């Protein structure tokens, strides 16, 4: 296992991902276990492991696949979970900063961290920087729906958005669904207070008009409402960060309530316990389908590199899923798809005569 601070003779090809090994509640053990799983799924990938080399080296030696896939880059410190983003920007030797610097410098194509969310977003925006064609990056994630998986953005990176931002989010969401979900013709809708064309404020209606005349117009469903998110009405739900974050937290709360109610119901009496035993196979399938680890990995999209935020309390399986999301984006040239989509939109709008 080479140390990235020394000359290793490795090929100049960039690492697939830089990994913040010290970020998260269960780091570094769960991070390394996640890399072990990810290395099995992506045997040709190389990862730059950023963290305390003395602590990581013996742990990595016990994980054969991860050891073969990783090169280590020493980082003396880590970003605490309660550190403010402004403070994190000044800690240049942290594992998170070293990993992000690797992306900004072209050494790695993306970064995955389970560390401080605010710090990761601030560092990514300032160090990796936004794509020239994008006004604001957006936070996107995958969730469950009645028809499969649904992509939603923005989930909190931008509290206030105009029509141009929403259109860019739609193009990025379309590219995300193609790269990560493998959809050839994803459908998408703008989250609104109603499905009628006259509903919503001016910015949402303006964004809808632009999208109806865009190169992805065939996938534009129109306006969707809150219940459409879990119904799977569309593959991609587009909204501003304020509304998206409220919808996300509401959905998380509803899932917790459902789990608690099921627990109460099946422990309320002896017949209920018997009923649980009879229903257990179906409940196990439901638990697997709703397992939050399957949906771990929120992505800050619109940057010059791939940036994926894993939940801080996840285990190895959850972290491996976040790495899978990042690898899908790298493998399927996610940022190139965004650039191509924005270029097509600009070309189409340039041919439309002014009113």
Steps between C-alpha positions, in 0.01 A plus 500: 500500500687812379503834678386786276749742654787312340582424137327172423548459127126461454338601173401862463133410455289669769357310791135416457417641843667672792354376830488693826593210728456692826156657449186356659385348827654159437821600323738367403386136543165530321663705224761232436238225515296698245803531272552124533149444363538769233832355384330166444232668285752718312816285474676730254450819701773672698422706809700768679454442873544823697554490875730421790749260343618348829145417601389386157794283399438204738124513438544503124742207514219275624276584206652338192292652221506850649875477555557412135270774373621786720794734509535692824536876542580608856280763662590594855158626609129458432200736496281458812129459440418822684759721331359799310566506124693826529736335748532187286621709208805599704600143593715413199643173631171325573410170338198665335707788360774269372239289319332804348834650398569178310183554295572870443855413389386229258649211696156349564175520307278514807488502879289313755474609863280412797625806687360842587236586234535878520877480482490266200261725309701814578833341408357347182355830379813701572776248421350276228293791364181508296485403133522816284157428352329459840386793714454295819574140593210296636470221755341187351410162646314180414198379695239224479172529314215268407655451155863465605754775566443873473759778478433828677685832485569752644492371857641799681799653324298797367215637710399754236500421128390669181369343179849466352617304806202264477566434132864421574391269784272319254785446254730381779226272636447352155874428470505354852211262429671382182840450667398354836160338439588389148184649347507577128205740500433621857187700572509806721265751654507831685372478857207737539187565708285350226527328163306764306701725267394821676606379846815618674704818496655671199841332523350148492272583207788665312721195555220278369472707181873468435500126564200441271709641215829332596685199360368292794140613452390143420578401860335802661185389681405849617416594858495236773378516859638364826321166475649443154848463654429166667244397235779492242309723259834616358860382524635843597337762723639853461454773758678772697712409801257631759204297375716199423650487847158530664367218280804285577472543877124443486554174313766386746264578787217306336722193462603515866135533601406200288773286657393603851132431430582157361707424810212604726245300303701177497592518869158602633370147580571130467284466184688798355832326566371190326387718213854643479646152465261427214571833332875498564613393148302787345621743766860396439459579131348836590790571739751418229322720247485794742852448637654851516841355417374430148446873451812626674698759310379854439680666210601863459464532123606782272865500613817430302531163673274239655422570868297246699395539864438179692287500813731538797352211696486244221670162505720329241210410271370856500843649431555251219173616345617862514817392320288316242311822429827690456646228277190501279536875454869470415455203267210653309667840452241681705647849465542458125128416479417821685715708265343334197150558636561868573657549156195346332269720707695814407506406131126434498417827674726692262287385205175619661417854382455762770138583590 
